[in-house]
Amino acid sequence: MTENNYSFRLDNRIVMTTASPIANLEAVSFYALRGLRISTAEKLEDRSFYVQISATGVEGTFSNVGALATTTSVVSDVYNPASLLTYTFPYHLFTLSPTQIADMPTAGYFVRIVFEGQIIGKGPKAVRSRMIIDELTIHVG
């Protein structure tokens, strides 16, 4: 959608947290797709990701916004810059509940995205995951 101008790749297990709280937070949205393989030997799995919030930003205080989500499709193609392909990225919208909005501190919430793409297994049985996020949007009221 954005011609790769506003996209980023999460490779393996990634935890990204805002540096400061976001006041009047209502939702977080983005397009996300798991893939592409770098080689035919690479083994990727579909893995979970979470959007979480915290009033303090301290580890152990984050809670999920909505349900955890997995991507709806797995891209098995190998990246080839000489033969570029186009994919539809599923849209994900994580809306704060009325309780989360009512309990929000004046300064707002820290926002965190967690992607569970770490390596599981050893040797030829090792699998991991990669996710590409596009058009990350923080919705405020």
N, C-alpha and C positions, 0 to 999 in steps of 0.2 A: 504494500500500500504506500509506503514512504520511500520506495526505491533505495532501501538500505540506509537512508540518512539518519533514521532514529531507531535503529535496531541494535541488539546486542546478543551475544551467544553465551549461554550458561553451560559450561563444560565440567562434568563431574559434579561433586556436591558443592553448592554455592549458597551462601547466606549473604544477602545484601540488605542493609538497614540505612534508613535516612539518617543524616548527621544531626538533624534537629526535628522536633515534633512539627506536625502539620495541623494548624488550627482549622476548625470547621470541616474536617474530613467527612466525606459522604461515601466515596467508593474509589476503587482502583480498577482500572481496566487495561487490557492489552490483547494483542493477537499473539498466539504462541504455536509453535510447531516443533516437534522433536525430529532431529535429523541434522544434517546429511552425513552419510558415512564418508570418511576420508579415503578408505580403501575397501576392497571387497572382503578383506579379512576382519574388518572391524565389526564387533558384535555389540549392537545397541538394543536396549530394552526401553519400553515406555515406563516412565517413572512419575511419581507424584510431585506436585509443587503446591505451595501454600502461600497465601497472602495473609500476613499477621499484623497485629497492632499491639502497642504497649504504651501506657501512660508515662513510663519512666525510661524505656529503652534498655533496661537491665535484663540480662539473660535470665530466663525462668519466668518472666512476667508477660511474655507475648502470648496472645490468644488468636485463634483463627478468625478470619473474616469470612463468614459463609463456610461452605464445605470445601474439603480438599478437592483438587481436580487433577485429572490426567488428560493428556492430549488425546484427541479423538482419532488421530491417524499417525502412522509411523512411516516416515520417509525412508525407503531402503535404497534409494539411488546413491551412487557415489558421485561426489562433487567433481565436476569437470568444467573448468573455466572456458574451454573451447566449445562446449555445448550446454549453454545455460538453460535451465528449466524453470518453470513457474509453478508455484504451489499455492493452494488456498490455506491461509492460516486461520484456524478456529479462533473465534472471539471469546474472551473470558471477561466477565464483569463480576467483581466482588464488592457487594454493597454492605455497608455496616448495618447492623440490626438497629431497631429503635432504641433498645437498651444500651448498645454500644455508643450510639449518638448521645443519648441522655447522660451517660456516665463520662463523656469526654471532658478532660480537663480544659481549662481556658486556653492553655498553650497548644492543645491538640494531642495527637498520637504520633509516636514513631511508627513508621511503616517498614515492614520487612518482607522480602520475598525469599523463600527457601525452596531450593530445587534439590531433590534427592537423587542425583545422578551418579553417585560414587561407585567405584569399582566393587563388584561383588563376585567372589569366586577367585580361583587362581588358574594361572596358565591358560590352556586353550578353553577353559570353561569360564574365564573372566568376562563379565559383561558390565557395561556402564551405560550412561545416557548423556545426551546433549539436547539442549532446548534453545531455540531462537525466539526471542521476544521482539515484537515490533509495536511501535506506537504506544508505549507505556504512558498512561494518563492518570493523574491524580485528580479526582473530582472533589471540589470543595464548594460549600454553600455560601 
